């Protein structure tokens, strides 16, 4: 194996991480495992990329979504995760394999590339052909994400990169969402049953965009379930960020009153929709990644430890109480699988698009729990872990 090329002053762990990411990308391309671009009509049970010429990623490169045709008229609209940028400092530090490996500050994915396919398809709820997957026969529209704005931004944001150059972060998440939905609905114009789900950054976006999905794309659907998997990050400037940095629509930033952006968006959605929807929330209890983000927000330190993980868990207990106050039918799935990534402690980040989607907790997997929920059987799992 050729040793990664060295750059002056660059830690070895950064070079190794970048080398690993690039090697995986080359393998995906060489083995032809990259999802093909759709030409014509989709075949059932095949993942496709659909080009969205109107879209643009954070660094200005091409945007596309993923779709998969099932054997029913049920549809999952999935809002992908991929980090967040809330100021010039975070905008200047997008994710790279090297930064992740070295534990350096890295906040959001700023483009779509072969490596990001790993995060989007073929695992968890996206796994095709798994008899344990209750969503195997559903249609899927995956609204991909590489803009750092929880899918709601409308801004071109100038910043100074780490190398001193002037750059633009295209906070175009909302335009990408709209154009992606327009592209996807051409293949799936009908939804008898609808699951609107998201993980990580997409989990935050679910309550922000669910109303728009229902009003503008699937207004006739009456059987609707929402799932946010891992969407807690307390910050007392979310309203300012959404209004002035991401430049969201007023309907998006006006409901933001406090530190918990997800809670504020769910409160606003419930005010408008009431119990016409099924509301689901999932999370690990001491999330290593979201706790590191919170530590950065609160203390300007991008790392996680036992103390900040405990604080995250305390915040999560409060969030659950507030969500349950909205409606007793707000249903939870909490998990405590240990994070072994680079031995940073805490618990894992997200489960819905991971093999642990099928791992049982107290005799039930997230796959079974979610499958039952869309059938109307709602039950909490893992509340005792809080």
C-alpha positions in Angstrom: 0.0 0.0 0.0 1.3 3.4 -1.0 1.8 5.7 2.0 -0.5 8.8 1.9 1.2 11.9 0.4 2.4 14.2 3.1 1.6 17.9 3.3 3.6 20.3 5.4 2.3 20.5 9.0 -0.5 17.9 8.4 -1.0 15.3 11.1 -0.4 11.7 10.0 -3.9 10.7 11.1 -5.4 13.3 8.7 -3.4 11.8 5.8 -4.5 8.3 6.8 -8.2 9.3 7.1 -8.1 11.0 3.7 -6.3 8.0 2.2 -9.0 5.6 3.5 -11.8 7.7 2.2 -10.2 8.1 -1.2 -9.5 4.3 -1.4 -13.2 3.5 -0.6 -14.3 5.9 -3.2 -12.1 4.3 -5.8 -13.4 0.9 -4.9 -17.0 2.0 -5.2 -16.3 3.4 -8.7 -14.1 0.5 -9.9 -16.6 -2.2 -8.7 -19.5 -0.3 -10.4 -21.3 -0.2 -7.1 -22.2 3.4 -7.5 -26.0 3.8 -8.1 -26.6 4.5 -11.8 -28.3 7.6 -13.0 -31.9 6.9 -14.0 -32.6 6.8 -17.7 -36.2 6.1 -18.5 -38.4 4.3 -16.0 -37.1 2.7 -12.8 -36.9 -1.0 -12.3 -38.3 -2.3 -9.0 -35.8 -2.8 -6.2 -33.0 -0.9 -7.8 -31.5 2.2 -6.3 -31.0 5.1 -8.8 -29.5 8.5 -8.7 -31.8 11.2 -10.3 -30.0 14.3 -11.5 -31.5 17.6 -10.2 -30.0 20.3 -12.4 -31.6 23.1 -10.4 -29.9 21.9 -7.3 -26.4 22.8 -5.9 -24.3 21.4 -3.1 -22.5 23.5 -0.5 -19.3 23.8 -2.6 -21.2 24.5 -5.8 -21.0 21.0 -7.3 -23.8 18.9 -8.8 -26.8 17.8 -6.8 -28.9 14.6 -7.2 -31.3 12.5 -5.2 -31.8 8.8 -4.8 -35.0 6.9 -5.6 -36.1 3.2 -5.4 -39.3 1.8 -6.7 -41.1 -0.8 -4.6 -44.2 -3.0 -5.2 -46.8 -0.8 -3.4 -48.1 2.7 -3.4 -46.6 3.4 0.0 -43.8 6.0 0.1 -41.0 7.1 2.3 -39.6 10.6 1.8 -36.3 10.5 3.6 -34.4 13.7 4.5 -30.7 12.8 4.7 -28.3 14.0 7.4 -24.8 15.4 7.0 -24.0 18.0 9.7 -24.6 21.7 10.1 -22.8 25.0 9.8 -24.0 28.0 11.9 -21.3 30.6 11.4 -18.2 31.4 9.4 -15.9 29.2 11.6 -18.1 26.1 11.0 -18.6 26.9 7.4 -14.8 26.8 6.9 -14.6 23.3 8.2 -16.5 20.8 6.1 -16.1 17.1 6.7 -13.2 15.1 5.3 -12.1 11.6 6.1 -8.9 13.0 7.5 -10.5 15.4 9.9 -12.8 12.7 11.2 -9.9 10.3 11.8 -7.9 13.0 13.5 -10.8 14.3 15.7 -10.4 17.8 14.2 -13.4 20.1 13.9 -15.5 19.1 11.0 -19.1 20.1 10.8 -20.9 19.3 7.5 -20.6 17.5 4.2 -20.3 20.1 1.4 -20.7 17.9 -1.6 -22.0 14.6 -2.9 -19.4 12.1 -3.9 -19.1 8.3 -4.1 -18.2 8.0 -0.4 -21.5 9.8 0.6 -23.5 7.0 -1.0 -22.5 4.8 2.0 -24.5 7.1 4.2 -27.5 7.2 1.9 -28.5 3.8 0.6 -28.2 0.0 1.1 -28.2 0.0 4.9 -30.9 -0.1 7.6 -34.3 1.0 6.3 -32.7 1.4 2.8 -31.6 -2.2 2.6 -33.3 -4.1 -0.2 -34.1 -7.8 -0.1 -33.9 -8.1 3.7 -37.0 -10.1 5.0 -36.7 -8.2 8.3 -37.2 -4.9 6.6 -40.9 -3.9 6.8 -40.3 -1.2 4.2 -38.7 -3.4 1.6 -41.6 -3.0 -0.8 -42.1 0.7 -0.3 -41.2 3.5 -2.8 -38.4 5.8 -1.6 -37.3 9.3 -2.4 -34.1 10.3 -0.6 -33.5 14.0 -0.4 -29.8 14.1 -0.2 -28.0 16.8 1.8 -24.7 18.6 1.5 -25.5 22.2 2.4 -25.2 22.5 6.2 -28.5 24.2 6.8 -31.0 21.4 7.9 -32.5 21.5 4.4 -34.1 24.9 4.9 -31.5 27.5 3.7 -31.7 30.0 0.9 -28.4 31.9 1.0 -24.9 32.2 -0.5 -22.7 32.7 2.5 -19.1 34.1 2.2 -16.4 32.8 4.5 -12.7 32.6 4.8 -11.4 29.0 4.4 -8.7 27.5 6.5 -6.1 28.2 3.8 -7.1 31.9 3.9 -9.0 31.9 0.6 -12.4 33.5 0.2 -15.1 30.9 -0.5 -18.9 30.7 -0.7 -21.1 28.1 1.1 -24.3 27.6 -0.8 -26.9 27.3 1.8 -29.4 26.1 -0.8 -31.0 23.2 1.2 -34.5 24.4 0.7 -34.2 24.9 -3.1 -32.6 21.4 -3.3 -35.5 20.0 -1.2 -38.1 21.5 -3.5 -36.4 20.6 -6.7 -35.7 17.1 -5.4 -39.3 16.6 -4.4 -40.4 17.8 -7.9 -38.0 15.2 -9.4 -39.2 12.4 -7.2 -42.9 12.9 -7.5 -42.7 12.3 -11.2 -42.0 8.7 -10.4 -44.3 8.4 -7.4 -47.3 10.7 -7.8 -49.4 8.8 -5.4 -48.9 7.9 -1.7 -51.5 5.7 0.0 -49.3 5.7 3.1 -46.5 8.2 3.8 -43.5 8.0 6.1 -41.5 11.3 6.3 -38.2 10.4 8.1 -34.8 11.8 8.6 -31.6 11.1 10.5 -29.1 13.5 12.1 -29.5 16.9 10.2 -32.5 15.3 8.4 -34.1 14.6 11.8 -34.2 18.3 12.5 -35.7 19.0 9.1 -38.6 16.5 9.4 -40.9 18.9 11.5 -39.7 21.9 9.5 -40.7 20.4 6.1 -43.4 17.9 6.8 -46.2 20.4 6.3 -44.7 21.6 3.0 -44.5 18.0 1.8 -48.1 17.4 2.7 -49.5 20.7 1.4 -47.5 20.9 -1.9 -46.7 17.3 -2.9 -49.0 14.8 -1.2 -52.1 16.7 -0.1 -54.4 13.7 -0.5 -52.5 11.3 1.8 -54.2 10.9 5.1 -52.0 8.1 6.6 -48.8 9.9 7.6 -46.1 9.0 10.1 -43.1 11.2 11.0 -39.7 10.0 12.4 -36.8 12.0 13.6 -33.8 9.9 14.4 -31.2 11.9 16.4 -32.1 15.6 16.2 -31.1 17.3 19.4 -28.6 20.2 19.5 -29.3 23.1 21.9 -28.2 26.6 20.8 -29.5 29.9 21.9 -29.0 31.5 18.5 -31.0 29.2 16.2 -33.5 31.9 15.3 -30.7 34.3 14.3 -28.9 31.5 12.4 -32.0 30.5 10.4 -33.1 34.1 9.7 -29.7 35.8 9.0 -27.2 33.1 8.0 -29.3 30.5 6.3 -32.0 33.1 5.3 -34.8 30.7 5.6 -38.4 31.5 4.7 -40.2 33.4 7.6 -42.4 30.4 8.2 -39.3 28.5 9.2 -37.5 30.9 11.5 -40.5 32.6 13.2 -41.4 29.6 15.3 -37.9 29.4 16.8 -38.2 30.7 20.3 -35.7 28.8 22.4 -32.6 26.6 22.4 -34.2 23.5 21.0 -34.8 24.0 17.3 -36.4 20.5 16.8 -38.8 21.0 19.7 -39.8 24.5 18.4 -40.5 23.1 14.9 -42.5 20.2 16.3 -44.6 22.6 18.5 -45.4 24.7 15.4 -46.2 21.6 13.3 -48.5 20.2 16.0 -50.2 23.5 16.4 -51.1 23.3 12.7 -51.7 19.5 12.3 -52.7 18.2 15.7 -53.2 14.5 16.0 -53.7 14.0 12.3 -50.1 12.6 12.1 -48.2 9.9 13.9 -45.1 11.5 15.6 -42.0 9.4 16.4 -38.7 10.3 17.9 -35.6 8.1 18.2 -32.1 8.7 19.6 -29.2 7.2 21.4 -29.0 8.4 25.0 -25.4 9.7 25.1 -24.8 10.5 21.4 -21.1 10.9 21.0 -21.4 13.1 17.9 -24.3 15.4 18.9 -22.7 15.8 22.3 -19.5 16.9 20.6 -21.4 19.5 18.6 -23.1 20.8 21.7 -19.7 21.1 23.5 -18.5 23.1 20.6 -21.6 25.4 20.7 -21.4 25.8 24.5 -17.7 25.8 25.2 -15.9 26.1 21.8 -14.4 22.7 22.2 -15.1 20.1 19.5 -14.9 16.9 21.5 -17.0 14.6 23.6 -16.5 13.2 27.1 -18.4 11.6 29.9 -19.5 15.0 31.4 -20.9 16.4 28.2 -22.6 13.1 27.3 -24.3 13.2 30.7 -25.5 16.7 30.0 -26.8 15.6 26.6 -28.8 12.8 28.3 -30.3 15.3 30.8 -31.3 17.6 27.9 -32.9 14.6 26.1 -35.0 13.7 29.2 -36.3 17.3 29.1 -37.0 17.1 25.4 -39.0 13.9 25.8 -41.2 15.5 28.5 -41.9 18.5 26.3 -42.7 16.3 23.2 -45.0 14.2 25.4 -46.7 17.4 26.5 -47.7 18.1 22.9 -49.5 14.8 22.6 -49.3 11.6 24.6 -49.2 9.8 21.3 -45.7 11.1 20.6 -43.8 7.8 20.5 -40.2 7.1 21.4 -37.4 4.6 20.6 -34.2 5.1 22.7 -31.1 3.0 22.4 -27.7 2.8 24.2 -25.4 0.9 21.9 -21.9 1.9 22.7 -19.9 4.0 20.3 -16.6 2.3 19.5 -15.5 4.7 16.8 -12.0 5.8 17.6 -12.7 5.0 21.3 -14.4 8.3 21.9 -17.0 6.9 24.3 -20.7 7.7 24.5 -23.3 6.0 22.4 -23.8 5.7 18.7 -25.2 8.4 16.4 -28.4 7.3 14.5 -29.8 3.8 13.8 -32.4 4.0 11.1 -29.9 3.8 8.2 -27.5 1.4 9.9 -27.4 -2.4 10.4 -28.4 -1.7 14.0 -31.9 -0.9 12.6 -32.4 -4.7 13.0 -30.7 -5.1 16.4 -33.2 -5.9 19.1 -33.6 -3.8 22.3 -35.8 -5.3 24.9 -37.0 -7.9 22.4 -37.8 -5.4 19.6 -35.8 -3.8 16.9 -36.2 -0.4 15.5 -37.3 -2.0 12.2 -40.2 -3.8 14.0 -41.1 -0.8 16.1 -41.3 1.5 13.0 -43.1 -1.1 11.0 -45.7 -1.4 13.7 -45.9 2.4 14.1 -46.9 3.0 10.5 -49.6 0.3 11.0 -50.9 2.4 13.9 -49.5 0.3 16.8 -47.6 2.9 18.8 -45.4 2.0 21.8 -42.4 3.5 23.5 -39.2 1.6 23.7 -36.1 2.4 25.8 -37.6 5.1 28.0 -35.9 3.5 31.0 -32.5 4.2 29.5 -33.0 8.0 30.1 
